[in-house]
Amino acid sequence: MAVFGSLSAVRGQLAHDPRFAAAFDYVAQALDAAAAVRRRIGGVAPGTTDRHELAGGAFALEQAYLSKPRAEAFLESHRKFIDVQVVVAGEEIQEVVDIARLTVDAPYNPERDLIKYLDCKDTSRLSAREGLVAVFFPVDGHISRASAAPVLVRKTVVKVPVG
């Protein structure tokens, strides 16, 4: 089940799980205006993604992109990694739904750790903006990058190994 809220609230809910230690330490730096990680994310060229290795097999994908209309986004889930998504600048709508309620559109691609689903209108919507953290587990079909109008989003997605 997805977890969404401030870093302190999300960290508190998942404090018992050591898999998230490196991810939350990194996210704290991403949200700190004075930190080198935050400055690095601010320097990512629009349309690109930079990968940074973290402890415990986790890694961060630092991104900058223009959000897109909902119709151009797709529902996805992952098997090997849990997503910890953090918008550092800008805002986007994220949606989440249990994958048991979805129909597979493109089967699991192990190289990309990705399953794509047909659209579903019965999702829960999250307003992802600076300072908020969304954690999507393998049972969470999710959409990111959606908005009513294009907005430059600077974001990091930490991939935390499931097992």
N, C-alpha and C positions, 0 to 999 in steps of 0.2 A: 504494500500500500504506500502510495506517495506521501511524502512529508514536505510541507511548504511553510515558510515563515522567515523570521529574522535568523541570522546565523546563531545567535545565542539560544533561541528556542529550538531550532533544528538540532543543533549540537547537543543540547540537553536531552532531547528525545532519543538520540542515537549514541549517547555517551557510553553505554554499555557495550558497544560494538567496536572493537579495536581496528576493524578494517577502515574506519573513517578518520582515524587520528591524523594521518598525513594530509588527507583531503581538507579537513577543517582547518588545520594550521595554514595550509596554502590559501584557502578561501579568506581567512582573516587578513592575510597580506594583500590579497586581491582587492579587498574592500577598504584597505587603509590608504588614504590619499597620499601619505608620505612614503609608502613602501615601494621598493624597486619593482616588485611584481606588478603593482598597479600601474606604474609608469610604463612598464614593458607592454602591458595589455593596451594601454593608451597609444602605443606606437605601432600596433599591428596595422598593416595596410588593409584598407577595405577590400573585401573579397578574398582574404587569405586566412589561413589557420596555421598557428605555430604550435608544435608539440613540445612539452616539457615533462621529463620524467620525475616522478615523486617516489617516496619510499613505499615499500610493500607491494610493488607491482602496479601501483596507481600511476596515472599520468594525466596531465592537463592539456586540453586543446584550447588555446587562446585565439579568439576569433574577432573579426570585425566584418560586418555585413549590413546590407540594407534589408530590413524586414520586408515581408511580402504578403500579398493578400492571402487570406485563409484558403482559398480555392487552389492556390499553388503549393500549399504545404501538404504534408502527409503524416499519417499516424505511423509510429514505429515503436519497436521495443528491442531489447537486447537480452542475450542469454549469459554472456561471459562477464559483463560489466554493469554496474549500477551507475547511473548518471547523477552527478551533483552539478546542477546548472545554476550559474550566478551571472546576472546581468550587472556589469560594472558601470555602463553608461547607456542611456537610451531606455527604451521600454518595448516589450513585446507581450503578446497574449500567448500563453501556453495552455494546452488542454491535456487532460488526462482521463483515461477510462481503463477499466480492467480488461485485459486481453481476452478473457473468457467471453466477452460480449462482442468481440470483433471477428471479422472474416479476413483471412490472410489473402493479400494481393500478390506479394512476392515472397516465396518461401525463404527460410533462414539462409543467410549468406555468412558462413563462418569466417571468411576473410574480413568482412566488414562488421561482423557481429550485429547483424541487422535483419529484422523482419519488418516488411511493409504490410500495411493493412488497408482495406477498403475504407472509404470515409464513413464516419459515424457522427451523427449530429447530437447524440446524447452523451456529451462529455462534460466534465467539470472544467470551468475556465479559471485560469490564474492570471492576474496582472503582474507580470514579472518586471520589476524595476530595481534600480540600484538598492543594494542592501538586503534583498530578499533571496532566499536559497530554496531551490526545488530539488528534491531527491526522488528520482524515478527508479524503481526496482524492476526486475524482469517481468513482473505481472502487470506493469503499468504501460499501457499504450500511451504515447504522448506525441504532441505536436509542439514545435517551437518555431520561432521566426515569423509568426503571423502578426499582422496588424492591419488596421483600416487604411493607413497611408504609409508609404515607405519612411522608415526612420533608421538612422545609423545606430546600430547596436554594437556595443563592445561587451564581450561575454567570455566567460571561461566555462568549459565543461570538464569536470574532473571525472575520469573513468576509474571507478573503484572495483577491483576484482570481486566477483561473487563469492568464490571459494578459496 
